[in-house]
């Protein structure tokens, strides 16, 4: 009989084991015992309940942190988009008022979102030195005050632009 084993042990001659009572995981051959590794059938490799609970807690915390980061980023993107939209609407209104002049009537419908309106007012600049207030060749410094109002009538944005205008436009 041939046995393959990891450990080879010699039994004492005084008390040999009979062949009918073999050593578990081994075999006997002429007073020599060959021990084989025990098969792992008696104990399965499993996780304990505590290990599973710890893993589930770590997973849940990582999901919560990831969702909070995503939610924060989404909120920042939405706020930035709203700021950009207000600035864009104000820039569009200012460009229209400066190009159309102080006597412009209605703003085109497709210039601003539905329900928004523009108030454009031309004022005379008075905070300059006396010699700068005099008209030069019929031109004076004026200040356009441009407001964009939302559908509720609240001011969504305001800007002031100083520009040389004809003297008769200020009257």
ABEGO torsion letter per residue (X at the ends): XBBBBABBBBBBAABBBBAABBBBGBBBBGGBBBBBBBBAAABBBBBBAAAAAAAAAAAAAAAAAAAAAAAAAAAAAAAAAAAAAAAAAAAAAAAAAAAAEAABBBBBAAABBBGBBBBBBBBBBAABBAAAABBBGGBBBBBBBBBBBBAAGBBABBBBBBBBBBAAAAX
